[in-house]
Amino acid sequence: MPEAETLLSLSDELGQRCWALMNLAGRYAYAGREWVARKVVQLLGGVEVELVHNHHNFAWREIHGGEELVVVRKGATPAFPGQKGFVGGSMGDDAVILQGCTDPGARPLQEAALFSTVHGAGRVMSRREALGKRHRKTGALLEPGKVSVEEMDAWLRAKGVIRRGGDVDESPQVYRRLTEVLAAQGPTIQVLHTLRPLVVVMAGAGVEDPYKD
């Protein structure tokens, strides 16, 4: 359907309801992530050492420059000094746990960015570009995609990653390299840990999404 940007005042009832529902959805997301993370730790027979949370595509009420603002971080996440966050690359790239830089010398740049950083590597092509175009009803290929399954799997083999499910719209080739994206953040962040992927599990080709139609 056609989309249009709409501004809702937080002083109005509709704005207050929207704000309350967004925060409820945020708490639901936190609970879901914790359940999944702890379930995986249990299945692997591991021990939880630390749990790092962060939202993206969310809004916060914050004070900046002495003024209360609603900061909407689309494709970004908070990174106040010492605040930890997780930033993923792709199914075939490393991820990192980082924090907002604690060096006072970085403060001017952090303030200019409203104490924000990236939440991921970012795409270089759309899902449709990667997958190609298929007939909605017959599934016949109308336009080939820019990434093949063979190319995706070759990348993952070289990285030593086991793939279970997933399709080329999430392949490493459709994302920027995370190291370059993090370097562009300059001194506003500090990388604490680098995480190497071992297994990727997600819905794959041929899995129907009942909510698409």
DONU-638126 format. One line per 5 residues: number of its first residue (from 1); their letters; for each residue y, x, z of N, C-alpha, C, O. Coordinates in steps of 0.05 Angstrom, whole numbers, plus 5000, padded with zeros to 4 digits. Layout:
<pts>
NUM = A = Y,X,Z,Y,X,Z,Y,X,Z,Y,X,Z ~ ... $
</pts>
This chain:
<pts>
1 = MPEAE = 4976,5017,5000,5000,5000,5000,5025,5018,5000,5023,5041,5009 ~ 5047,5008,4990,5072,5024,4991,5079,5031,5019,5076,5015,5038 ~ 5089,5055,5023,5097,5064,5049,5127,5067,5051,5141,5074,5031 ~ 5138,5062,5074,5167,5066,5079,5171,5075,5107,5158,5066,5126 ~ 5189,5095,5110,5195,5105,5137,5210,5084,5153,5228,5071,5142 $
6 = TLLSL = 5203,5081,5178,5216,5062,5195,5223,5075,5222,5206,5089,5233 ~ 5247,5071,5231,5255,5081,5257,5255,5058,5277,5268,5037,5273 ~ 5242,5062,5299,5241,5042,5321,5256,5053,5345,5250,5075,5353 ~ 5274,5038,5356,5288,5046,5380,5270,5044,5405,5257,5023,5409 ~ 5270,5065,5421,5254,5064,5445,5266,5046,5466,5254,5040,5487 $
11 = SDELG = 5290,5036,5461,5303,5017,5479,5295,4988,5473,5301,4970,5488 ~ 5282,4984,5450,5273,4958,5442,5243,4954,5449,5229,4973,5453 ~ 5235,4929,5452,5208,4923,5460,5187,4934,5440,5167,4945,5448 ~ 5193,4931,5414,5174,4940,5394,5171,4970,5395,5149,4981,5393 ~ 5193,4985,5399,5192,5013,5402,5177,5022,5427,5161,5041,5426 $
16 = QRCWA = 5181,5008,5449,5167,5014,5473,5137,5010,5470,5120,5026,5480 ~ 5129,4989,5456,5101,4983,5452,5088,5005,5434,5066,5014,5440 ~ 5103,5013,5413,5092,5033,5395,5088,5060,5411,5068,5073,5408 ~ 5108,5067,5427,5107,5091,5443,5083,5090,5462,5068,5110,5465 ~ 5079,5067,5476,5057,5065,5495,5030,5067,5481,5012,5079,5491 $
21 = LMNLA = 5028,5054,5457,5003,5055,5442,4997,5083,5432,4974,5092,5432 ~ 5018,5098,5423,5014,5125,5414,5003,5143,5437,4984,5158,5433 ~ 5014,5140,5460,5005,5156,5483,4977,5148,5492,4962,5165,5501 ~ 4971,5122,5490,4944,5113,5496,4924,5126,5477,4903,5135,5485 ~ 4931,5126,5451,4914,5139,5431,4911,5169,5437,4889,5180,5433 $
26 = GRYAY = 4932,5181,5446,4931,5210,5453,4912,5215,5476,4897,5235,5475 ~ 4913,5198,5496,4894,5202,5519,4865,5197,5510,4847,5211,5520 ~ 4861,5178,5492,4835,5173,5481,4824,5197,5466,4801,5204,5468 ~ 4842,5209,5450,4835,5233,5435,4827,5256,5454,4807,5270,5449 ~ 4842,5260,5475,4836,5281,5495,4808,5276,5506,4791,5295,5507 $
31 = AGREW = 4802,5251,5514,4776,5245,5526,4754,5250,5506,4732,5260,5513 ~ 4758,5242,5481,4737,5246,5461,4732,5275,5456,4709,5284,5453 ~ 4753,5292,5454,4749,5320,5450,4735,5334,5473,4717,5350,5469 ~ 4742,5326,5497,4728,5338,5520,4699,5330,5520,4682,5347,5526 ~ 4692,5305,5513,4664,5297,5513,4648,5313,5493,4627,5323,5498 $
36 = VARKV = 4660,5315,5469,4646,5330,5447,4642,5359,5455,4620,5371,5452 ~ 4663,5372,5465,4662,5400,5472,4641,5405,5494,4625,5424,5492 ~ 4641,5388,5514,4622,5392,5536,4594,5385,5528,4575,5397,5538 ~ 4591,5366,5509,4564,5360,5499,4553,5383,5484,4529,5390,5487 ~ 4569,5396,5467,4560,5419,5452,4552,5442,5471,4532,5455,5467 $
41 = VQLLG = 4569,5447,5491,4563,5468,5510,4536,5462,5524,4520,5481,5528 ~ 4531,5437,5531,4506,5430,5543,4482,5434,5525,4462,5445,5533 ~ 4485,5426,5499,4464,5429,5480,4457,5459,5475,4434,5466,5471 ~ 4477,5476,5477,4473,5504,5472,4464,5519,5497,4457,5542,5496 ~ 4464,5505,5520,4456,5517,5545,4477,5537,5555,4471,5556,5569 $
46 = GVEVE = 4502,5532,5547,4524,5550,5555,4538,5542,5580,4530,5523,5593 ~ 4558,5557,5587,4574,5551,5611,4604,5549,5602,4614,5567,5588 ~ 4617,5528,5610,4645,5524,5603,4662,5544,5618,4661,5545,5643 ~ 4677,5560,5603,4694,5581,5615,4723,5570,5616,4737,5574,5636 ~ 4731,5558,5594,4759,5548,5592,4760,5526,5572,4745,5527,5552 $
51 = LVHNH = 4777,5506,5576,4780,5484,5558,4809,5483,5549,4827,5479,5566 ~ 4814,5486,5523,4841,5487,5513,4846,5463,5496,4832,5457,5477 ~ 4867,5448,5503,4874,5423,5489,4901,5427,5475,4918,5442,5485 ~ 4905,5414,5452,4932,5411,5442,4932,5389,5421,4913,5386,5405 ~ 4953,5373,5421,4957,5352,5401,4972,5363,5377,4986,5383,5378 $
56 = HNFAW = 4968,5350,5354,4986,5353,5331,4990,5325,5319,4976,5306,5326 ~ 5010,5323,5301,5017,5297,5290,5022,5277,5313,5012,5254,5313 ~ 5038,5285,5332,5044,5270,5356,5074,5272,5362,5088,5288,5350 ~ 5083,5257,5381,5112,5258,5389,5114,5261,5419,5099,5250,5434 ~ 5135,5276,5427,5139,5281,5455,5169,5277,5461,5186,5282,5445 $
61 = REIHG = 5175,5268,5486,5202,5267,5496,5208,5294,5510,5194,5301,5529 ~ 5227,5309,5500,5233,5336,5510,5263,5340,5512,5279,5327,5499 ~ 5271,5360,5528,5299,5368,5530,5303,5393,5514,5290,5413,5519 ~ 5321,5393,5495,5328,5416,5479,5358,5418,5477,5372,5399,5469 ~ 5369,5441,5485,5398,5445,5484,5413,5425,5502,5435,5417,5496 $
66 = GEELV = 5400,5417,5524,5412,5399,5543,5411,5370,5534,5423,5353,5547 ~ 5397,5364,5512,5396,5337,5502,5367,5327,5501,5349,5342,5493 ~ 5362,5302,5509,5335,5291,5507,5330,5283,5479,5345,5267,5467 ~ 5308,5293,5467,5300,5287,5440,5272,5276,5439,5256,5282,5457 ~ 5265,5261,5418,5238,5255,5412,5229,5274,5390,5239,5272,5367 $
71 = VVRKG = 5212,5292,5396,5203,5313,5377,5177,5305,5365,5157,5303,5378 ~ 5178,5300,5339,5154,5292,5324,5143,5317,5310,5156,5328,5292 ~ 5120,5326,5318,5109,5351,5306,5087,5343,5286,5064,5339,5293 ~ 5095,5340,5261,5076,5334,5240,5065,5360,5229,5079,5376,5218 ~ 5038,5363,5232,5026,5388,5223,5032,5411,5241,5029,5434,5234 $
76 = ATPAF = 5042,5405,5265,5050,5426,5284,5042,5417,5312,5033,5394,5317 ~ 5044,5436,5331,5036,5431,5358,5055,5446,5377,5067,5466,5369 ~ 5058,5437,5402,5076,5451,5420,5066,5479,5426,5042,5484,5427 ~ 5085,5497,5431,5079,5525,5438,5101,5535,5456,5114,5555,5450 ~ 5105,5522,5479,5124,5532,5498,5113,5558,5510,5089,5563,5510 $
81 = PGQKG = 5130,5575,5521,5121,5601,5533,5098,5597,5552,5100,5582,5572 ~ 5075,5610,5546,5052,5608,5563,5034,5585,5558,5012,5583,5569 ~ 5042,5566,5541,5026,5542,5535,5005,5550,5514,5011,5561,5493 ~ 4980,5544,5520,4958,5552,5503,4952,5530,5482,4957,5506,5486 ~ 4941,5539,5459,4934,5520,5438,4912,5532,5421,4906,5556,5422 $
86 = FVGGS = 4899,5515,5406,4878,5523,5388,4887,5518,5359,4898,5497,5353 ~ 4883,5538,5342,4891,5536,5314,4867,5543,5297,4857,5566,5298 ~ 4858,5524,5280,4835,5529,5263,4843,5539,5236,4865,5534,5226 ~ 4825,5553,5223,4830,5562,5195,4816,5544,5176,4829,5526,5165 ~ 4790,5548,5171,4774,5531,5154,4745,5535,5163,4739,5550,5181 $
91 = MGDDA = 4727,5522,5149,4698,5525,5157,4688,5553,5152,4667,5561,5161 ~ 4703,5569,5137,4694,5596,5131,4714,5617,5139,4714,5640,5129 ~ 4732,5611,5158,4751,5630,5168,4751,5629,5199,4742,5610,5211 ~ 4762,5651,5210,4765,5652,5239,4785,5631,5249,4802,5622,5234 ~ 4783,5624,5274,4803,5607,5288,4814,5624,5311,4803,5645,5318 $
96 = VILQG = 4835,5614,5324,4847,5629,5346,4854,5611,5369,4860,5587,5365 ~ 4854,5622,5393,4868,5610,5416,4893,5627,5420,4891,5651,5423 ~ 4915,5614,5421,4941,5628,5424,4957,5615,5446,4950,5595,5458 ~ 4980,5627,5451,4999,5615,5469,5027,5621,5460,5032,5640,5445 ~ 5046,5604,5469,5074,5610,5463,5081,5636,5476,5074,5641,5499 $
101 = CTDPG = 5096,5653,5462,5103,5680,5471,5118,5678,5498,5136,5661,5501 ~ 5112,5696,5516,5125,5697,5542,5147,5718,5543,5160,5721,5564 ~ 5151,5732,5522,5172,5753,5521,5199,5739,5517,5203,5725,5498 ~ 5218,5743,5536,5244,5730,5534,5258,5737,5507,5275,5721,5499 ~ 5252,5759,5495,5265,5767,5470,5258,5748,5447,5273,5746,5428 $
106 = ARPLQ = 5236,5733,5450,5228,5714,5429,5241,5687,5433,5238,5669,5415 ~ 5255,5683,5455,5265,5656,5461,5283,5644,5440,5280,5621,5434 ~ 5302,5659,5428,5319,5647,5407,5303,5635,5384,5309,5613,5374 ~ 5283,5649,5375,5266,5639,5353,5250,5615,5362,5247,5596,5347 ~ 5240,5616,5386,5225,5593,5397,5242,5568,5399,5234,5546,5392 $
111 = EAALF = 5267,5572,5408,5285,5550,5411,5291,5538,5383,5293,5513,5380 ~ 5295,5555,5363,5301,5545,5336,5278,5529,5325,5283,5510,5309 ~ 5253,5535,5333,5230,5521,5324,5223,5498,5343,5201,5486,5340 ~ 5241,5492,5362,5235,5471,5382,5208,5477,5396,5193,5458,5402 ~ 5203,5502,5401,5179,5511,5415,5154,5499,5402,5137,5487,5416 $
116 = STVHG = 5151,5503,5376,5129,5492,5361,5115,5514,5345,5127,5535,5340 ~ 5090,5509,5338,5076,5527,5320,5057,5510,5303,5055,5486,5306 ~ 5043,5523,5285,5025,5509,5267,5000,5499,5282,4994,5509,5303 ~ 4987,5479,5271,4962,5469,5282,4938,5477,5265,4915,5474,5273 ~ 4943,5489,5242,4922,5497,5224,4933,5515,5202,4956,5521,5201 $
121 = AGRVM = 4915,5523,5184,4923,5541,5163,4939,5527,5141,4956,5540,5129 ~ 4934,5502,5137,4949,5487,5116,4934,5489,5089,4922,5509,5083 ~ 4936,5468,5074,4921,5466,5049,4938,5477,5026,4962,5477,5026 ~ 4923,5488,5006,4936,5497,4981,4930,5478,4958,4941,5480,4936 ~ 4912,5459,4963,4906,5438,4943,4897,5413,4957,4886,5414,4980 $
126 = SRREA = 4901,5390,4945,4893,5365,4957,4862,5361,4955,4848,5376,4941 ~ 4853,5342,4970,4824,5336,4969,4816,5328,4941,4794,5336,4931 ~ 4832,5312,4928,4825,5304,4901,4824,5327,4881,4807,5328,4864 ~ 4843,5346,4884,4843,5370,4867,4816,5385,4870,4805,5394,4851 ~ 4808,5387,4895,4783,5402,4901,4758,5387,4891,4741,5399,4879 $
131 = LGKRH = 4757,5361,4896,4734,5345,4890,4732,5337,4861,4711,5333,4850 ~ 4756,5334,4848,4757,5322,4822,4760,5291,4824,4761,5281,4846 ~ 4761,5278,4802,4765,5249,4802,4740,5235,4791,4729,5243,4770 ~ 4731,5216,4806,4707,5200,4798,4714,5171,4795,4733,5161,4807 ~ 4698,5157,4779,4702,5129,4775,4696,5114,4801,4675,5119,4814 $
136 = RKTGA = 4713,5097,4809,4711,5084,4836,4685,5069,4839,4674,5069,4861 ~ 4675,5056,4818,4651,5040,4820,4626,5054,4812,4606,5052,4826 ~ 4627,5069,4790,4602,5081,4780,4598,5109,4791,4575,5119,4791 ~ 4619,5122,4801,4616,5149,4811,4615,5170,4789,4612,5194,4795 ~ 4619,5162,4764,4619,5181,4742,4643,5200,4744,4665,5192,4751 $
141 = LLEPG = 4638,5226,4738,4659,5246,4740,4679,5243,4717,4671,5245,4694 ~ 4704,5238,4723,4724,5234,4703,4741,5260,4700,4751,5265,4678 ~ 4743,5275,4721,4759,5300,4720,4747,5320,4739,4745,5314,4763 ~ 4738,5344,4730,4725,5363,4748,4744,5374,4769,4768,5376,4765 ~ 4732,5380,4792,4748,5392,4814,4753,5422,4809,4741,5434,4792 $
146 = KVSVE = 4770,5433,4826,4777,5461,4823,4759,5480,4839,4760,5504,4836 ~ 4741,5468,4856,4723,5484,4873,4695,5473,4869,4691,5449,4870 ~ 4676,5491,4865,4648,5482,4863,4633,5487,4889,4641,5502,4906 ~ 4611,5473,4892,4594,5476,4915,4583,5505,4917,4581,5516,4938 ~ 4577,5516,4893,4567,5544,4892,4588,5564,4903,4582,5582,4917 $
151 = EMDAW = 4613,5559,4895,4635,5577,4905,4639,5574,4935,4642,5594,4949 ~ 4637,5549,4945,4640,5544,4974,4617,5558,4989,4622,5572,5009 ~ 4593,5555,4980,4570,5566,4994,4569,5596,4992,4560,5610,5011 ~ 4579,5608,4970,4581,5637,4968,4600,5648,4989,4594,5669,5002 ~ 4622,5635,4993,4641,5644,5014,4628,5642,5042,4631,5661,5057 $
156 = LRAKG = 4615,5620,5047,4603,5616,5074,4580,5636,5079,4577,5646,5101 ~ 4564,5642,5058,4543,5662,5062,4555,5689,5068,4545,5704,5086 ~ 4576,5697,5055,4589,5723,5060,4600,5724,5088,4602,5745,5100 ~ 4608,5701,5099,4619,5700,5126,4597,5696,5147,4602,5699,5171 ~ 4573,5690,5138,4551,5685,5156,4551,5659,5170,4543,5656,5193 $
161 = VIRRG = 4562,5638,5156,4565,5611,5168,4543,5593,5157,4539,5592,5132 ~ 4530,5578,5174,4510,5558,5166,4525,5532,5162,4540,5523,5179 ~ 4520,5519,5139,4533,5494,5133,4513,5471,5135,4491,5471,5123 ~ 4522,5450,5149,4506,5425,5151,4526,5403,5144,4542,5394,5160 ~ 4523,5393,5119,4542,5372,5110,4567,5385,5099,4567,5409,5092 $
166 = GDVDE = 4589,5370,5098,4614,5381,5087,4614,5381,5057,4593,5382,5044 ~ 4637,5380,5045,4640,5380,5016,4663,5398,5009,4677,5409,5026 ~ 4667,5402,4983,4686,5422,4974,4715,5415,4981,4732,5433,4980 ~ 4721,5391,4989,4749,5385,4997,4756,5397,5024,4779,5397,5032 ~ 4735,5409,5038,4740,5424,5062,4732,5453,5060,4730,5467,5080 $
171 = SPQVY = 4727,5462,5036,4718,5490,5032,4741,5509,5038,4764,5502,5037 ~ 4734,5534,5044,4755,5554,5050,4775,5558,5028,4798,5565,5033 ~ 4767,5554,5003,4785,5558,4981,4808,5539,4980,4828,5544,4966 ~ 4807,5517,4994,4829,5497,4993,4850,5502,5015,4869,5487,5017 ~ 4845,5523,5031,4863,5529,5053,4877,5556,5050,4866,5574,5037 $
176 = RRLTE = 4900,5559,5062,4913,5585,5064,4897,5602,5084,4881,5592,5100 ~ 4901,5628,5083,4888,5646,5102,4904,5645,5128,4928,5649,5128 ~ 4890,5640,5149,4902,5636,5175,4918,5661,5185,4939,5658,5197 ~ 4907,5684,5179,4921,5709,5188,4950,5710,5176,4968,5719,5190 ~ 4952,5702,5151,4979,5702,5138,4997,5681,5150,5021,5686,5154 $
181 = VLAAQ = 4986,5658,5156,5002,5636,5168,5011,5644,5196,5034,5639,5203 ~ 4994,5656,5212,5001,5665,5239,5022,5687,5238,5041,5688,5254 ~ 5019,5705,5219,5039,5727,5216,5067,5715,5211,5087,5727,5219 ~ 5068,5693,5196,5094,5681,5189,5107,5669,5214,5131,5663,5213 ~ 5092,5665,5235,5104,5654,5260,5119,5675,5276,5133,5668,5295 $
186 = GPTIQ = 5117,5700,5267,5132,5721,5280,5125,5724,5310,5102,5720,5317 ~ 5145,5731,5326,5139,5736,5354,5139,5711,5372,5139,5713,5396 ~ 5139,5687,5359,5140,5663,5375,5114,5656,5389,5113,5641,5408 ~ 5092,5669,5379,5066,5663,5391,5051,5690,5397,5058,5711,5387 ~ 5031,5688,5414,5014,5710,5420,4985,5701,5417,4977,5681,5430 $
191 = VLHTL = 4969,5715,5401,4941,5708,5397,4925,5719,5421,4926,5743,5426 ~ 4910,5702,5435,4895,5711,5458,4866,5716,5451,4854,5736,5461 ~ 4854,5700,5434,4826,5703,5427,4822,5696,5398,4835,5677,5387 ~ 4804,5710,5384,4796,5703,5357,4768,5693,5358,4750,5705,5369 ~ 4763,5670,5345,4737,5656,5346,4725,5657,5318,4737,5648,5299 $
196 = RPLVV = 4700,5667,5316,4686,5668,5290,4668,5644,5287,4652,5639,5305 ~ 4669,5630,5265,4651,5607,5261,4623,5615,5256,4617,5635,5243 ~ 4604,5600,5267,4576,5605,5263,4562,5583,5248,4546,5588,5230 ~ 4569,5558,5254,4557,5534,5241,4579,5514,5236,4596,5510,5254 ~ 4579,5501,5213,4597,5479,5208,4581,5453,5204,4562,5453,5188 $
201 = VMAGA = 4588,5432,5218,4574,5407,5215,4595,5385,5211,4612,5381,5227 ~ 4593,5371,5188,4611,5348,5183,4598,5330,5162,4578,5338,5149 ~ 4609,5307,5159,4599,5288,5139,4601,5301,5111,4620,5315,5105 ~ 4581,5297,5095,4580,5311,5069,4582,5292,5046,4588,5268,5050 ~ 4577,5302,5022,4579,5286,4998,4559,5263,4999,4536,5267,5009 $
206 = GVEDP = 4567,5240,4990,4549,5217,4989,4549,5201,5014,4536,5180,5016 ~ 4564,5210,5035,4566,5194,5060,4589,5174,5056,4612,5182,5052 ~ 4583,5149,5058,4603,5128,5054,4620,5124,5079,4610,5124,5101 ~ 4646,5121,5074,4664,5115,5096,4669,5085,5095,4682,5075,5076 ~ 4659,5070,5115,4662,5041,5114,4691,5031,5117,4696,5007,5112 $
211 = YKD = 4709,5049,5124,4737,5040,5128,4754,5046,5104,4778,5038,5104 ~ 4744,5059,5083,4760,5065,5060,4768,5040,5045,4791,5039,5034 ~ 4751,5021,5043,4757,4997,5027,4768,4975,5045,4774,4953,5035 $
</pts>
